[in-house]
Amino acid sequence: MLDHAPNRPALPPEIARRRTFAIISHPDAGKTTLTEKFLLFGGAIQMAGQVRAKGEARRTRSDFMQMEKDRGISVSASAMSFDYDTYRFNLVDTPGHSDFSEDTYRTLTAVDAAVMVIDGAKGVESQTRKLFEVCRLRDLPILTFCNKMDRESRDTFDIIDEIQQNLAIDVTPASWPIGQGADFLGCYDLLRNRLELMDRADRNKVAESIVLEGLNDPRMADHVPAGLLAQLREEVEMARELLPPLDAKSVMEGHLSPIWFGSAINSFGVKELMRGIADYAPEPQPQTAQSRQIAPEEGKVTGFVFKVQANMDPKHRDRVAFVRLASGHFERGMKLLHVRSKKQMTVASPVLFLAADRELAEEAWAGDIIGIPNHGQLRIGDALTEGEALRFSGIPSFAPELLQACRAGDPMKAKHLDKALMQFAEEGAAKVFKPVFGSGFIVGVVGQLQFEVLASRIELEYGLPVRFEPTQFTSARWVAGEKQAVEDFAAANKQHMATDSDGDPVFMTRLQWDIDRVGRDYPDIRLTATKDMMV
């Protein structure tokens, strides 16, 4: 079990029982299916959904956008809270698709740990590697789940070796698979000396668990064929010799990742992983603000907005700000200071999420993620406090990699398009730039699929057909420097200048030569590819 940091007081029990974590993986590794099983075993839903549902099988809870349902992918981070045993799990499901990496990056600023899901046949894939780098930057503890062991998968040692080589992190097995593919029987739980047997007949049924006295218990032979049993004993002995033992402190520091094996679609290995999250994922951790560290046990409520989602309920045109509480005990109806606008805000109807379903939150504690419905006051990076003028750091905005001009299909509706694009900009779904010369908007995104998502959402949510067209510009950089220097620079380069949705100056470039020219001719000006979303 976890030791508390020696120099910090013990957390109040209500905060200490919280585990706030994200699930990261390459698309198709089974992340959304695993999320569904968490909800099922947490008692939050009665029947797990399928990503591509047929007939009676209901759809997954965490994919609520129309496009997610049509394509069977997650394109928006969603948050879910549910109880498991004596713990409160706050799970954030992130988009697996690389085109949505910025949403994922911001989500990882709001969690204390990550569960990395990898496919037993494919191992560590490109997007897993990228997301892992983000976790590494934030020193997040990582727990690994190797999924799809009931299909043809690679050798267990090969999988562990690949994770260690590619991600430069030590791995220790928490369970060991027995057989693979069609011969996969289940796993041996190395932490509790139990044999877990998978039931292929009923996908939502929890595996049969048999408590044993170790691998040499004679009862093993009643359940595992002799050949597989000999192989299991030999492999576990090698693993214990070659791989480091499970050490809670190393896991907390992000140097060691315990790995569980299973099959999410068959509900196998999920319970053991949940137990592992309860035991080895950290309780709510201090959050970094510009002036100081904020400890979760502090009495006053503080929190920051890490995501804004518009139109979760298309009938009401609502916007919900996802807020990670950094400290204190929040109660419904509280008045909080909105630091950017310096105005008090009464939080009358905060919500807890079960994906697209939500319920009123009467109270919440440090570590929880609550939703605050609002009409555009709250933006990504905003801080809410009981009076202190805090600014949370480390919530980045990245320069887009693709730029296109956006035009309304019906020129009479151009005003509506302005409103729709501004909303998506505040949500963080895209960067929207207004050129100083010319009409219309230039929309910037990280990946091509985001243009399709934007066009689909603008049409569905606003009834506006739009088209994206190529533009002469290839990249955008924020302009920083002394106020007078920036104004002089903007006046001299009007044909390249635009403003973003916050009104900040942006330099639009066609070639790398443009960026080099600015560095040469304007030594007082800095062009940056990231902007901190502190306000």
C-alpha positions in Angstrom: 0.0 0.0 0.0 1.0 3.6 -0.5 3.1 5.4 2.1 2.3 9.1 2.6 5.0 11.6 1.8 6.7 12.1 5.2 6.5 15.9 5.2 2.8 16.1 4.4 -0.1 15.7 6.9 -2.5 12.8 6.3 -5.4 13.7 4.1 -8.9 13.8 5.3 -10.5 10.4 4.7 -12.9 11.7 2.1 -10.0 13.1 0.0 -7.7 10.2 0.6 -10.2 7.7 -0.9 -10.2 9.5 -4.2 -8.3 8.2 -7.3 -8.3 10.6 -10.3 -6.7 9.0 -13.4 -6.8 9.0 -17.2 -6.8 6.1 -19.6 -4.3 6.5 -22.5 -3.7 4.3 -25.5 -3.4 4.1 -29.3 -6.7 3.9 -31.1 -8.3 0.4 -31.1 -6.3 -0.9 -28.1 -9.6 -1.3 -26.2 -9.6 1.9 -24.1 -13.3 2.7 -24.4 -14.3 -1.0 -23.8 -12.1 -1.0 -20.6 -13.8 2.2 -19.5 -17.2 0.6 -19.9 -16.2 -2.4 -17.8 -14.9 -0.1 -15.0 -18.4 1.5 -15.0 -20.0 -1.9 -14.9 -17.9 -3.2 -12.0 -18.3 0.1 -10.2 -22.0 -0.5 -10.3 -22.5 2.6 -12.4 -24.3 0.8 -15.3 -26.2 -2.4 -15.6 -24.9 -3.6 -19.0 -21.7 -2.7 -20.7 -22.0 -1.2 -24.2 -20.1 -1.9 -27.3 -18.1 0.5 -29.4 -19.8 -0.8 -32.6 -23.2 -1.8 -31.3 -25.4 -4.2 -33.2 -29.1 -4.9 -32.6 -29.8 -5.0 -28.8 -26.3 -4.3 -27.7 -26.3 -0.7 -26.3 -23.7 1.8 -27.2 -20.8 2.8 -25.0 -21.4 5.5 -22.4 -18.2 7.5 -22.9 -18.6 8.1 -26.6 -21.5 10.6 -26.7 -20.9 12.6 -30.0 -22.7 11.5 -33.1 -19.4 11.1 -34.9 -17.9 9.0 -32.1 -20.9 6.7 -32.4 -20.7 6.5 -36.3 -17.0 5.8 -36.4 -16.4 3.9 -33.2 -13.6 6.2 -32.0 -13.3 8.6 -29.1 -12.7 12.2 -30.2 -13.5 14.1 -27.0 -12.3 13.6 -23.5 -15.1 12.6 -21.1 -15.1 12.4 -17.3 -16.8 9.8 -15.2 -17.1 9.4 -11.4 -18.1 6.2 -9.6 -17.5 4.3 -6.4 -15.5 1.0 -6.3 -15.2 -0.7 -2.9 -14.4 2.1 -0.4 -12.8 4.3 -3.1 -14.1 7.0 -5.3 -12.7 6.7 -8.9 -12.7 9.8 -11.1 -11.9 8.5 -14.6 -11.1 10.6 -17.6 -11.3 8.9 -20.9 -9.1 10.6 -23.4 -9.2 10.6 -27.3 -6.9 7.9 -28.6 -6.7 9.5 -32.1 -3.5 11.4 -32.6 -5.4 14.3 -34.2 -6.7 15.2 -30.8 -3.5 15.2 -28.8 -4.0 18.7 -27.5 -7.3 17.7 -25.7 -5.5 14.7 -24.3 -2.5 16.8 -23.1 -4.8 19.2 -21.3 -6.7 16.4 -19.7 -3.4 14.9 -18.3 -2.9 18.2 -16.4 -6.0 17.3 -14.3 -5.2 13.8 -13.2 -2.8 12.2 -10.7 -2.1 8.9 -12.6 -2.6 7.3 -16.0 -3.6 3.8 -17.0 -1.8 2.8 -20.3 -3.7 0.3 -22.4 -1.7 -1.7 -25.0 -2.8 -4.3 -27.5 -1.3 -7.8 -26.8 -0.6 -8.3 -30.5 0.6 -4.9 -31.5 2.6 -3.9 -28.4 3.7 -0.2 -28.0 2.3 1.8 -30.9 3.1 5.4 -32.1 0.3 7.2 -30.2 1.0 5.3 -27.0 4.6 6.6 -27.2 3.5 10.2 -27.7 1.0 10.1 -24.8 3.6 8.4 -22.6 6.0 11.3 -23.3 3.3 13.7 -22.0 3.0 11.6 -18.8 6.7 11.6 -18.5 6.8 15.4 -18.6 4.4 15.5 -15.8 6.0 12.7 -13.8 2.6 10.8 -13.7 2.6 7.3 -12.2 1.6 4.8 -14.9 -0.2 1.5 -14.5 -0.3 -0.8 -17.6 -3.0 -3.1 -18.9 -2.1 -5.5 -21.7 -5.5 -6.1 -23.5 -6.8 -8.6 -26.0 -4.9 -11.6 -24.5 -7.7 -13.9 -25.7 -6.6 -13.1 -29.3 -3.3 -14.2 -30.9 -0.8 -12.1 -29.0 2.9 -11.8 -28.6 5.1 -13.5 -26.1 4.7 -12.0 -22.6 8.4 -11.3 -22.2 8.6 -9.7 -25.6 5.7 -7.3 -24.6 7.4 -6.4 -21.3 10.7 -5.9 -23.1 9.2 -3.7 -25.7 7.6 -1.4 -23.1 11.0 -1.2 -21.2 13.0 -0.5 -24.4 10.6 2.0 -26.1 9.3 3.9 -23.1 12.4 3.7 -20.8 10.4 2.6 -17.8 10.9 -0.5 -15.6 8.0 -2.9 -15.8 6.9 -5.5 -13.1 4.2 -8.1 -13.7 1.2 -7.9 -11.3 -0.4 -10.9 -13.0 0.9 -13.5 -15.5 -1.1 -14.9 -18.5 -1.8 -18.6 -18.9 -1.8 -19.5 -22.6 -2.7 -17.0 -25.3 -5.2 -16.6 -28.2 -7.6 -19.6 -28.3 -5.7 -21.3 -25.5 -5.9 -18.3 -23.1 -7.4 -19.6 -19.8 -6.8 -16.7 -17.5 -4.1 -15.3 -15.3 -2.2 -16.0 -12.2 -2.4 -13.0 -9.8 1.1 -12.6 -8.5 0.2 -10.1 -5.9 -2.5 -12.2 -4.2 -1.6 -15.8 -5.2 -4.9 -16.4 -6.9 -5.8 -18.2 -10.1 -8.2 -16.1 -12.2 -10.1 -18.1 -14.8 -11.9 -16.5 -17.7 -15.4 -17.3 -18.7 -15.7 -17.1 -22.5 -19.5 -17.7 -22.4 -20.6 -14.6 -20.6 -18.7 -11.4 -21.4 -20.1 -9.4 -18.5 -19.4 -12.1 -15.9 -16.6 -11.6 -13.4 -13.9 -14.3 -13.6 -13.8 -17.2 -11.3 -11.2 -16.6 -8.6 -9.4 -19.4 -6.7 -7.2 -18.6 -3.7 -4.0 -20.8 -3.7 -1.0 -21.3 -1.6 1.4 -20.4 -4.4 2.2 -21.8 -7.8 3.0 -25.3 -6.4 -0.4 -25.7 -4.8 -1.6 -29.2 -6.0 -5.1 -27.7 -6.8 -3.5 -25.8 -9.8 -3.5 -29.1 -11.7 -7.3 -29.3 -11.4 -7.7 -26.1 -13.4 -4.7 -25.8 -15.7 -3.5 -28.5 -18.2 -0.1 -29.9 -17.4 1.8 -28.3 -20.4 0.5 -24.8 -19.6 1.1 -25.3 -15.9 4.8 -26.2 -16.5 5.2 -23.2 -18.8 3.5 -20.9 -16.3 5.8 -22.0 -13.4 8.9 -21.6 -15.5 7.9 -18.2 -16.9 6.9 -16.8 -13.4 10.2 -18.0 -11.9 12.1 -16.2 -14.8 10.1 -13.1 -14.3 10.8 -13.0 -10.6 14.5 -13.4 -11.3 14.8 -10.9 -14.2 12.2 -8.2 -13.4 12.2 -5.8 -10.5 9.8 -6.4 -7.6 6.7 -4.2 -7.2 7.7 -1.2 -5.1 4.9 1.4 -4.4 7.4 4.3 -4.1 8.9 3.6 -7.5 5.4 3.5 -9.0 4.6 6.8 -7.4 7.7 8.4 -8.8 6.9 7.2 -12.3 10.0 4.9 -12.6 8.1 1.6 -12.4 4.9 0.4 -14.0 3.0 -2.7 -12.8 1.4 -4.6 -15.7 -1.8 -6.6 -15.6 -2.9 -8.9 -18.5 -6.5 -9.5 -19.6 -9.3 -9.1 -22.0 -11.5 -6.1 -21.5 -14.3 -7.3 -23.8 -14.5 -10.5 -21.8 -14.4 -8.6 -18.5 -11.2 -10.4 -17.6 -8.4 -8.8 -15.6 -10.4 -5.6 -15.1 -11.2 -6.3 -11.4 -7.5 -6.9 -10.7 -6.6 -3.7 -12.5 -9.2 -1.7 -10.5 -7.8 -3.1 -7.3 -4.3 -2.1 -8.5 -5.5 1.5 -9.1 -6.9 1.6 -5.6 -3.7 0.3 -4.1 -1.0 1.9 -6.3 -2.4 5.0 -7.9 -1.8 8.1 -5.7 -4.4 10.0 -3.7 -5.0 13.6 -4.8 -1.7 15.4 -5.3 -0.7 19.0 -4.8 -1.3 21.2 -7.8 1.1 23.9 -9.1 0.0 27.5 -9.3 2.2 30.4 -10.3 2.8 31.6 -6.8 2.8 28.4 -4.7 1.8 24.7 -4.5 -1.8 24.1 -3.5 -2.2 21.1 -1.2 -5.4 19.1 -1.4 -6.0 19.2 2.4 -6.2 23.0 2.4 -9.5 24.3 3.8 -10.4 26.7 1.0 -11.8 25.5 -2.3 -9.6 26.1 -5.4 -9.9 24.5 -8.8 -9.1 25.1 -12.5 -10.9 24.6 -15.8 -9.0 22.0 -18.0 -11.7 21.5 -20.6 -14.9 23.2 -22.0 -17.4 21.1 -23.8 -20.2 22.8 -25.8 -23.6 21.3 -26.7 -23.3 18.1 -24.7 -27.1 18.4 -24.7 -27.9 19.8 -28.2 -31.4 20.8 -27.1 -30.1 23.4 -24.6 -27.0 24.8 -26.4 -25.3 24.4 -23.1 -21.6 24.7 -22.3 -20.0 22.8 -19.5 -16.6 23.7 -18.0 -14.8 20.6 -16.5 -13.1 21.7 -13.3 -10.5 19.8 -11.4 -10.8 20.7 -7.7 -7.3 21.2 -6.3 -8.2 21.7 -2.6 -11.0 22.0 -0.1 -14.6 20.8 0.3 -16.9 22.2 -2.3 -20.7 22.5 -1.6 -23.4 23.4 -4.1 -24.4 27.0 -4.0 -21.0 28.2 -3.0 -19.8 31.6 -4.2 -16.4 31.4 -5.8 -14.1 34.1 -7.3 -13.6 33.8 -11.0 -10.0 35.0 -11.0 -9.7 36.2 -14.6 -12.8 38.5 -14.5 -12.4 39.2 -10.7 -16.1 38.5 -10.3 -17.9 36.3 -7.8 -19.8 33.4 -9.3 -22.5 31.4 -7.6 -22.1 27.7 -8.5 -25.8 26.8 -8.3 -26.0 23.6 -10.4 -22.6 21.8 -10.5 -22.8 18.3 -12.0 -21.0 15.0 -11.6 -20.6 13.1 -14.9 -21.4 9.6 -15.9 -20.2 10.3 -19.5 -23.2 12.2 -21.2 -25.4 11.5 -18.2 -25.1 13.8 -15.2 -26.4 14.4 -11.8 -26.4 17.4 -9.5 -23.3 17.5 -7.3 -24.3 18.4 -3.7 -20.7 18.3 -2.7 -17.3 17.5 -4.0 -13.8 17.2 -2.6 -10.2 17.9 -3.8 -9.4 15.4 -6.6 -13.0 15.4 -8.0 -13.9 16.6 -11.4 -17.1 18.6 -11.6 -18.9 20.3 -14.4 -20.1 23.9 -14.2 -22.7 24.8 -16.8 -22.2 28.4 -17.9 -22.8 30.7 -20.9 -19.2 31.4 -21.9 -17.8 32.9 -18.8 -15.4 30.0 -18.1 -12.5 29.3 -20.4 -9.7 26.7 -20.4 -7.1 27.7 -17.8 -9.5 29.7 -15.6 -9.0 29.5 -11.8 -11.9 29.4 -9.3 -11.1 30.2 -5.7 -12.6 31.4 -2.4 -10.9 34.8 -2.8 -7.2 34.1 -3.5 -6.0 35.5 -6.9 -4.3 32.2 -8.0 -3.1 31.4 -11.5 -2.6 27.7 -12.3 0.3 27.0 -14.6 1.1 24.3 -17.1 -2.1 24.2 -19.2 -0.6 24.7 -22.6 -2.1 25.8 -26.0 -0.1 24.5 -29.0 0.3 26.2 -32.4 -1.8 24.3 -35.0 -0.1 22.2 -37.6 -2.8 22.6 -40.3 -4.6 25.8 -41.4 -7.6 26.2 -43.6 -10.0 29.0 -44.3 -13.6 28.4 -43.2 -16.6 29.6 -45.2 -20.3 29.3 -44.6 -22.3 27.4 -47.3 -24.9 30.1 -47.1 -23.3 33.6 -47.1 -26.3 35.1 -45.3 -25.4 33.0 -42.3 -21.8 34.2 -41.9 -22.7 35.8 -38.5 -23.9 32.5 -37.2 -20.6 30.9 -38.3 -18.6 33.6 -36.3 -20.5 32.5 -33.2 -20.0 28.8 -33.8 -16.3 29.1 -34.4 -15.7 31.3 -31.4 -17.5 28.6 -29.3 -15.2 25.9 -30.6 -12.2 28.1 -30.0 -13.1 28.5 -26.4 -13.7 24.8 -26.1 -10.1 24.2 -27.3 -11.4 22.1 -30.2 -9.7 24.4 -32.7 -7.7 27.6 -33.0 -9.6 30.4 -34.8 -7.7 33.3 -36.3 -9.2 36.5 -37.7 -6.8 38.0 -40.3 -6.3 41.7 -40.2 -6.7 41.9 -44.0 -9.6 40.1 -45.7 -12.8 38.6 -44.4 -13.6 35.2 -42.9 -11.7 33.1 -40.5 -8.7 30.8 -40.6 -9.1 27.7 -38.6 -6.1 25.8 -37.2 -6.0 22.2 -35.9 -3.5 19.6 -34.9 -4.8 16.8 -37.2 -6.9 16.5 -40.4 -9.7 14.6 -38.7 -10.5 17.6 -36.6 -11.7 19.5 -39.7 -14.2 16.7 -40.4 -15.3 16.8 -36.7 -15.7 20.6 -36.8 -17.7 20.5 -40.1 -19.9 17.7 -38.7 -20.5 19.4 -35.4 -21.2 22.9 -36.9 -23.8 21.3 -39.2 -25.4 19.1 -36.5 -25.3 21.7 -33.7 -25.9 24.9 -35.6 -27.6 23.7 -38.8 -24.8 25.4 -40.8 -23.2 23.6 -43.7 -19.6 24.9 -44.0 -16.6 24.2 -46.3 -12.9 24.3 -45.5 -10.6 25.7 -48.2 -6.8 25.8 -48.5 -5.1 29.1 -47.4 -1.8 30.6 -48.3 -0.5 30.2 -44.7 1.1 27.1 -43.4 1.6 27.9 -39.7 0.8 30.4 -37.0 3.0 31.8 -34.1 2.0 33.9 -31.2 3.8 37.2 -31.0 5.5 38.2 -27.7 7.5 41.2 -26.6 7.2 44.8 -25.3 3.8 46.3 -26.1 5.2 49.1 -28.3 7.5 46.7 -30.2 4.6 44.3 -30.9 2.4 47.2 -32.2 5.2 48.4 -34.5 5.8 44.9 -35.7 2.1 44.3 -36.4 1.8 47.7 -38.3 4.7 46.7 -40.5 3.5 43.2 -41.2 -0.3 43.7 -41.6 -0.7 41.1 -44.4 0.7 38.4 -42.1 -1.2 39.5 -38.9 -4.3 38.0 -37.3 -5.8 37.8 -33.8 -6.8 34.6 -31.9 -10.0 34.1 -30.0 -8.5 35.9 -27.0 -7.5 38.9 -29.0 -3.8 38.1 -28.8 -1.6 38.9 -31.9 -0.6 36.0 -34.1 1.9 36.0 -37.0 0.7 33.8 -39.9 3.6 32.3 -41.9 3.9 30.8 -45.4 7.5 29.5 -45.1 10.1 28.9 -42.5 11.8 31.9 -44.2 9.1 34.2 -42.7 10.0 33.1 -39.2 13.8 33.4 -39.8 13.2 36.9 -41.3 11.4 38.0 -38.1 14.2 36.7 -35.9 16.8 38.6 -38.0 14.9 41.9 -38.5 13.0 42.2 -35.2 15.3 41.2 -32.3 12.8 42.5 -29.7 10.0 40.2 -30.9 9.6 36.5 -29.9 7.5 34.1 -32.0 6.3 31.2 -29.9 4.6 27.9 -30.8 2.9 27.5 -27.4 0.8 29.8 -25.3 0.2 29.2 -21.6 -3.6 29.2 -21.0 -3.3 31.0 -17.7 -5.4 34.1 -17.6 
